[in-house]
Amino acid sequence: MRQYFAKGTDLSVHTAEHLDIVAATLDRPRNRLDFAKPIEKIGLLLLR
């Protein structure tokens, strides 16, 4: 979330809905996950 909010930002001034929207945008493919999305990798772990 640091790319959207500067370090030290008081997140309590933002609504939960706004923070959820920002968190949803962070779900993008990652190089360290072999270009899979984090939600895809966690899904595999939860199905076990």
PyRosetta script that sets phi, psi and omega in degrees:
from pyrosetta import init, pose_from_sequence

init()
pose = pose_from_sequence("MRQYFAKGTDLSVHTAEHLDIVAATLDRPRNRLDFAKPIEKIGLLLLR")
pose.set_psi(1, -11.5)
pose.set_omega(1, -177.0)
pose.set_phi(2, -64.9)
pose.set_psi(2, -22.8)
pose.set_omega(2, 178.5)
pose.set_phi(3, -73.8)
pose.set_psi(3, -16.3)
pose.set_omega(3, 178.5)
pose.set_phi(4, -102.2)
pose.set_psi(4, -30.7)
pose.set_omega(4, -178.1)
pose.set_phi(5, -125.9)
pose.set_psi(5, 130.7)
pose.set_omega(5, -179.9)
pose.set_phi(6, -65.3)
pose.set_psi(6, 151.8)
pose.set_omega(6, 177.8)
pose.set_phi(7, -57.4)
pose.set_psi(7, 133.9)
pose.set_omega(7, -179.9)
pose.set_phi(8, 90.7)
pose.set_psi(8, -1.9)
pose.set_omega(8, 178.9)
pose.set_phi(9, -66.7)
pose.set_psi(9, 136.3)
pose.set_omega(9, 177.2)
pose.set_phi(10, -79.9)
pose.set_psi(10, 104.8)
pose.set_omega(10, -177.2)
pose.set_phi(11, -74.7)
pose.set_psi(11, -11.6)
pose.set_omega(11, -179.0)
pose.set_phi(12, -70.9)
pose.set_psi(12, -13.1)
pose.set_omega(12, 178.1)
pose.set_phi(13, -82.4)
pose.set_psi(13, -9.2)
pose.set_omega(13, 178.9)
pose.set_phi(14, -100.0)
pose.set_psi(14, 146.8)
pose.set_omega(14, 178.6)
pose.set_phi(15, -74.8)
pose.set_psi(15, 157.9)
pose.set_omega(15, 177.7)
pose.set_phi(16, -60.9)
pose.set_psi(16, -36.9)
pose.set_omega(16, 179.0)
pose.set_phi(17, -62.7)
pose.set_psi(17, -42.0)
pose.set_omega(17, 179.2)
pose.set_phi(18, -64.9)
pose.set_psi(18, -42.9)
pose.set_omega(18, 179.1)
pose.set_phi(19, -65.7)
pose.set_psi(19, -35.1)
pose.set_omega(19, 176.5)
pose.set_phi(20, -64.9)
pose.set_psi(20, -39.6)
pose.set_omega(20, 178.1)
pose.set_phi(21, -63.8)
pose.set_psi(21, -44.2)
pose.set_omega(21, 178.9)
pose.set_phi(22, -63.1)
pose.set_psi(22, -44.1)
pose.set_omega(22, -179.8)
pose.set_phi(23, -62.0)
pose.set_psi(23, -36.6)
pose.set_omega(23, -179.8)
pose.set_phi(24, -66.2)
pose.set_psi(24, -31.7)
pose.set_omega(24, 179.5)
pose.set_phi(25, -73.3)
pose.set_psi(25, -16.9)
pose.set_omega(25, -179.0)
pose.set_phi(26, -80.9)
pose.set_psi(26, -6.5)
pose.set_omega(26, -179.0)
pose.set_phi(27, -82.9)
pose.set_psi(27, 79.9)
pose.set_omega(27, 179.7)
pose.set_phi(28, -128.7)
pose.set_psi(28, 158.5)
pose.set_omega(28, -179.0)
pose.set_phi(29, -57.1)
pose.set_psi(29, 141.4)
pose.set_omega(29, -179.6)
pose.set_phi(30, -118.5)
pose.set_psi(30, 137.7)
pose.set_omega(30, 178.4)
pose.set_phi(31, -58.8)
pose.set_psi(31, -43.2)
pose.set_omega(31, -176.5)
pose.set_phi(32, -69.7)
pose.set_psi(32, -11.6)
pose.set_omega(32, 176.8)
pose.set_phi(33, -107.3)
pose.set_psi(33, 27.3)
pose.set_omega(33, -177.5)
pose.set_phi(34, 55.9)
pose.set_psi(34, 40.7)
pose.set_omega(34, 177.3)
pose.set_phi(35, 62.2)
pose.set_psi(35, 29.9)
pose.set_omega(35, 171.5)
pose.set_phi(36, -99.8)
pose.set_psi(36, 158.5)
pose.set_omega(36, 175.6)
pose.set_phi(37, -80.3)
pose.set_psi(37, 147.6)
pose.set_omega(37, 178.6)
pose.set_phi(38, -54.7)
pose.set_psi(38, -37.7)
pose.set_omega(38, -179.3)
pose.set_phi(39, -65.2)
pose.set_psi(39, -31.5)
pose.set_omega(39, 177.7)
pose.set_phi(40, -68.4)
pose.set_psi(40, -41.8)
pose.set_omega(40, 179.8)
pose.set_phi(41, -68.8)
pose.set_psi(41, -42.0)
pose.set_omega(41, 179.7)
pose.set_phi(42, -68.0)
pose.set_psi(42, -32.9)
pose.set_omega(42, 177.1)
pose.set_phi(43, -60.5)
pose.set_psi(43, -39.6)
pose.set_omega(43, 178.5)
pose.set_phi(44, -64.9)
pose.set_psi(44, -38.2)
pose.set_omega(44, 179.6)
pose.set_phi(45, -69.8)
pose.set_psi(45, -35.8)
pose.set_omega(45, -177.3)
pose.set_phi(46, -74.6)
pose.set_psi(46, -24.3)
pose.set_omega(46, -179.8)
pose.set_phi(47, -77.6)
pose.set_psi(47, -13.9)
pose.set_omega(47, -178.2)
pose.set_phi(48, -73.5)
pose.dump_pdb("model.pdb")
